[in-house]
Structures are given as C-alpha cells and as structure tokens.
Amino acid sequence: MVAPFLAPAGYPVRRPAGSFWQLAVDPSCRGHGLGHHLMELAEGRVRARGLSQVVIDTSAEADDLVSWYRRRGYPIGAWRWAVTNYDSIVLGKDLGSSPL
C-alpha cells in the first residue's frame, strides 16, 4: 500500500512525502534480494504519485530491520505514537538523491 503521508504535528519529516508499510519477506526466503525488490517497487509507487520523498517508521526494538533500512539511506529520528507502547524510529529518504 502506498499513500500520501499525513504527519502529525512535530513528526520529524519534511512534507510532502509518500509512505508504505507492512512489507515483509518470509524468513526462509531471505537473502535472495526479495526485500530489495519490494523496496524498489514501493519507492517506485511513491515516485509515480509525483512525490520525491518517502517516510516510514518501525519499532526502535527492531534492530535488524532498522539496520536494514539504514543501509538503504533511511533514518531520520524518533517518535512515540499515542497508540503504541514502544518508541518508533522514523525513516525517511529523498528518492531523488540522498537521505533526508
């Protein structure tokens, strides 16, 4: 799913930005480039909507996932959603060139 991202006040991201969520690769299928391909498709969908920036977030506890996104140029900052019991890492990327 790709949609315009409507950030709450104080959320650490530049606007306008697109967003995607709930991408996953079965652990038994990892290491074959499927995650990279999913990211390329999702980023392409954001570009197709006329947006050059993307923002996503994930649990700060997801160390491997946060590292995976960082290797792809994503980190921005931290956020605490009112509806969760954990801190999130906010990840953003300028799709035209370098990380936000």
C-alpha positions in Angstrom: 0.0 0.0 0.0 1.3 3.4 -0.9 -0.3 6.6 0.2 0.4 10.3 0.9 1.7 10.6 4.4 -0.2 13.0 6.7 2.3 13.6 9.5 1.1 14.7 12.9 2.5 18.0 14.4 6.0 17.5 15.5 6.7 14.4 13.4 10.3 14.6 12.2 9.9 14.5 8.4 9.7 17.0 5.6 6.5 17.3 3.6 5.1 16.3 1.2 6.1 12.7 1.4 4.7 9.3 0.4 4.6 6.3 2.7 4.4 2.5 2.6 4.0 -0.1 5.3 3.8 -3.8 6.1 6.4 -5.1 3.7 7.7 -8.5 4.7 9.8 -11.4 3.4 9.3 -14.9 4.9 12.5 -15.7 6.9 13.0 -18.8 4.9 13.2 -16.7 1.7 15.6 -14.0 2.9 19.0 -13.5 1.3 17.7 -13.6 -2.3 17.0 -9.9 -2.9 13.3 -10.0 -2.4 13.3 -7.2 0.3 15.4 -5.0 -2.0 12.9 -5.7 -4.9 9.9 -4.9 -2.6 11.6 -1.6 -1.6 12.3 -0.7 -5.2 8.6 -1.3 -6.1 7.3 0.7 -3.2 9.6 3.6 -3.8 8.6 3.5 -7.5 5.0 3.7 -6.5 5.8 6.8 -4.4 7.5 8.4 -7.3 4.6 7.5 -9.6 2.3 9.5 -7.3 4.6 12.6 -8.0 6.4 12.5 -4.7 10.1 12.6 -4.3 10.3 11.8 -0.6 9.2 8.8 1.4 8.7 8.3 5.1 8.1 5.1 7.1 8.6 4.1 10.8 9.2 1.0 12.7 9.7 -0.1 16.3 13.0 1.1 17.8 13.3 -2.5 19.1 13.6 -3.9 15.6 17.4 -3.7 15.5 17.9 -5.8 12.4 15.1 -4.1 10.5 16.4 -0.6 11.4 19.9 -1.6 10.3 18.5 -2.9 7.0 16.7 0.5 6.4 19.7 2.5 7.4 21.8 0.7 4.8 19.3 2.0 2.3 19.6 5.6 3.4 16.5 5.9 5.6 17.0 7.1 9.3 15.6 10.5 10.5 14.7 10.4 14.1 12.4 9.0 16.8 8.7 9.2 17.5 6.3 7.9 20.1 2.8 7.3 18.7 -0.1 7.8 21.3 -1.5 4.4 20.3 1.6 2.3 20.8 3.6 1.1 23.9 7.0 1.4 22.2 9.2 4.1 20.6 9.5 4.2 16.8 12.4 5.1 14.6 11.3 7.4 11.8 12.9 6.6 8.5 12.8 8.9 5.5 14.5 9.2 2.2 14.8 11.7 -0.7 14.1 9.5 -3.7 15.9 11.9 -6.0 19.3 11.7 -4.4 20.4 11.4 -0.8 18.7 10.6 2.6 16.6 13.4 4.2 
